[in-house]
Amino acid sequence: MAHDILIVDDEPDIRMLVTGILRDEGYETREAADSDQAIAAFRARRPSLVILDVWLQGSKLDGLQILETMHREEPVVPVVMISGHGTIETAVQAIQQGAYDFIEKPFKADRLLLVVRRAIEAAQLKRENSELRLRAGAEAEMVGASQAIRELRSAIEKVAPTGSRVLITGPAGAGKEVVARMIHARSRRSEGPFMVLNCATLNPGRLEDELFGVEAGPDPMVQPRRAGTLEHAHGGTLLLDEVADMPLETQGKIVRVLQDQSFERIGGATRVKVDVRVIATTNRDLSAEIAAGRFREDLFYRLNVVPLRVPALRERRDDIPLLARHFLARSAETSGLPLRDLAEDALAVLQAYDWPGNVRQLRNLMDWLLIMAPGEAKEPIRAEHLPPDIGAAAPPVLRPDRSGEIMALPLREARELFEKQYLLAQLNRFGGNISRTANFVGMERSALHRKLKSLGVNAEDRVAANGA
């Protein structure tokens, strides 16, 4: 998406010259001749950059005063000052007040374009660093090779470049925000901001302030204008996280935003134009929410242009070893602790567990294990090192406290009991899939069927393993 540049100069010829130079390079431009026009244009839509003349004939405010106003309201927008009567003192004052750079007239086109490009890049880098600090640890890729994840990646690749709105459903902790970030990163807006508004954690009374922003009060020094998340997302993507928690009144306002791509700040009367792609997530059944009168049907159809579903972790058990080792490696890198591996018995227990907290729960567990699991760094983490609630879900063959049961049996019965428990554990591990289980244990599929039959493992046992 082209960057939007506001050009403020009292001379029409200068505005026309700068506009021509910038548009030839693919930038979008708007023009203003005085402070009233400049501030109105700035407030109507936040630009990517402002090119601002110091001396403005017939203007209420000069360039430095306009710079002060803009910087007070939106310090993240870079401002490049220009002047034909500039002095070193003026340039220093402009930089001290927050200007990115100062260019003297007459200027060369190459010099102007270089400063513009660097100013936009610097603002973008600052914004990205700020987002990283605010959302440290946020994943940007789906880890896994299961069929469900391959299909989800394929859908993301298709929808990302289109600009269509996307509704992402799935249980809490499954990775819905990761999917949204992947869509943004692969879109034509990838260089723009990615803003998140969590509708579930914000107080309903503050949600609209955060979303739409607040207009300046009678005394802007006491109550300055504050831009909202929607305005900050201009040119990029806005994620409405857990949108079902949004109050009905706000839902109605979002419908109009999606329709008009404009809104009014709280306490304001001017409509602010934005260009934002909206992605929404929810862990609820929105059809049921609509039937209960808690969610607007018109909003649902505007958001649900392309529906994507993120599977629960128990639906993609094949990915658990990859995910667990990925999170261990990331935890070791961020904490400075030595990396440890996971033993096969630990992986089998992890794959058998139901994971009510999904990927988020697995990630937290890996952080805990790296810190708390006993043993040397070179020793793998074993099943007995797992927390009791995880270990309690382990198949019997993997529980240390069941060894006495086998030891009390004759060899033949002990072997049969072990084989039965072992094969049930592996079936559990691979979601009841006979082919993958046979491949892992090193048997032909038909031989595994015969072995299960001889051990008395019936269809109900396999269903239980598959539903675990």
Rosetta blueprint (number, residue, H / E / L):
1 M L
2 A L
3 H L
4 D E
5 I E
6 L E
7 I E
8 V E
9 D L
10 D L
11 E L
12 P H
13 D H
14 I H
15 R H
16 M H
17 L H
18 V H
19 T H
20 G H
21 I H
22 L H
23 R H
24 D H
25 E L
26 G L
27 Y L
28 E E
29 T E
30 R E
31 E E
32 A E
33 A L
34 D L
35 S H
36 D H
37 Q H
38 A H
39 I H
40 A H
41 A H
42 F H
43 R H
44 A H
45 R L
46 R L
47 P L
48 S L
49 L E
50 V E
51 I E
52 L E
53 D E
54 V L
55 W L
56 L L
57 Q L
58 G L
59 S L
60 K L
61 L L
62 D L
63 G H
64 L H
65 Q H
66 I H
67 L H
68 E H
69 T H
70 M H
71 H H
72 R H
73 E H
74 E L
75 P L
76 V L
77 V L
78 P L
79 V E
80 V E
81 M E
82 I E
83 S E
84 G L
85 H L
86 G L
87 T L
88 I H
89 E H
90 T H
91 A H
92 V H
93 Q H
94 A H
95 I H
96 Q H
97 Q L
98 G L
99 A L
100 Y L
101 D E
102 F E
103 I E
104 E E
105 K L
106 P L
107 F L
108 K L
109 A H
110 D H
111 R H
112 L H
113 L H
114 L H
115 V H
116 V H
117 R H
118 R H
119 A H
120 I H
121 E H
122 A H
123 A H
124 Q H
125 L H
126 K H
127 R H
128 E H
129 N H
130 S H
131 E H
132 L H
133 R H
134 L H
135 R L
136 A L
137 G L
138 A L
139 E L
140 A L
141 E L
142 M L
143 V L
144 G L
145 A L
146 S L
147 Q H
148 A H
149 I H
150 R H
151 E H
152 L H
153 R H
154 S H
155 A H
156 I H
157 E H
158 K H
159 V H
160 A H
161 P H
162 T H
163 G L
164 S L
165 R L
166 V E
167 L E
168 I E
169 T E
170 G L
171 P L
172 A L
173 G L
174 A L
175 G L
176 K H
177 E H
178 V H
179 V H
180 A H
181 R H
182 M H
183 I H
184 H H
185 A H
186 R L
187 S L
188 R L
189 R L
190 S L
191 E L
192 G L
193 P L
194 F E
195 M E
196 V E
197 L E
198 N E
199 C L
200 A L
201 T L
202 L L
203 N L
204 P H
205 G H
206 R H
207 L H
208 E H
209 D H
210 E H
211 L H
212 F H
213 G E
214 V E
215 E L
216 A L
217 G L
218 P L
219 D L
220 P L
221 M L
222 V L
223 Q L
224 P L
225 R L
226 R E
227 A E
228 G L
229 T H
230 L H
231 E H
232 H H
233 A L
234 H L
235 G L
236 G L
237 T E
238 L E
239 L E
240 L E
241 D E
242 E L
243 V H
244 A H
245 D H
246 M L
247 P L
248 L H
249 E H
250 T H
251 Q H
252 G H
253 K H
254 I H
255 V H
256 R H
257 V H
258 L H
259 Q H
260 D H
261 Q L
262 S E
263 F E
264 E E
265 R L
266 I E
267 G L
268 G L
269 A L
270 T L
271 R E
272 V E
273 K E
274 V L
275 D L
276 V L
277 R E
278 V E
279 I E
280 A E
281 T E
282 T E
283 N L
284 R L
285 D L
286 L H
287 S H
288 A H
289 E H
290 I H
291 A H
292 A L
293 G L
294 R L
295 F L
296 R L
297 E H
298 D H
299 L H
300 F H
301 Y H
302 R H
303 L H
304 N L
305 V L
306 V E
307 P E
308 L E
309 R E
310 V L
311 P L
312 A L
313 L H
314 R H
315 E H
316 R L
317 R H
318 D H
319 D H
320 I H
321 P H
322 L H
323 L H
324 A H
325 R H
326 H H
327 F H
328 L H
329 A H
330 R H
331 S H
332 A H
333 E H
334 T H
335 S H
336 G L
337 L L
338 P L
339 L L
340 R L
341 D L
342 L E
343 A L
344 E H
345 D H
346 A H
347 L H
348 A H
349 V H
350 L H
351 Q H
352 A H
353 Y L
354 D L
355 W L
356 P L
357 G L
358 N H
359 V H
360 R H
361 Q H
362 L H
363 R H
364 N H
365 L H
366 M H
367 D H
368 W H
369 L H
370 L H
371 I H
372 M H
373 A L
374 P L
375 G L
376 E L
377 A L
378 K L
379 E L
380 P L
381 I E
382 R L
383 A H
384 E H
385 H H
386 L L
387 P L
388 P H
389 D H
390 I H
391 G H
392 A L
393 A L
394 A L
395 P L
396 P H
397 V H
398 L H
399 R L
400 P H
401 D H
402 R H
403 S H
404 G H
405 E H
406 I H
407 M H
408 A L
409 L L
410 P L
411 L H
412 R H
413 E H
414 A H
415 R H
416 E H
417 L H
418 F H
419 E H
420 K H
421 Q H
422 Y H
423 L H
424 L H
425 A H
426 Q H
427 L H
428 N H
429 R H
430 F L
431 G L
432 G L
433 N L
434 I H
435 S H
436 R H
437 T H
438 A H
439 N H
440 F H
441 V H
442 G L
443 M L
444 E L
445 R H
446 S H
447 A H
448 L H
449 H H
450 R H
451 K H
452 L H
453 K H
454 S H
455 L L
456 G L
457 V L
458 N L
459 A H
460 E H
461 D H
462 R H
463 V H
464 A H
465 A H
466 N H
467 G H
468 A L
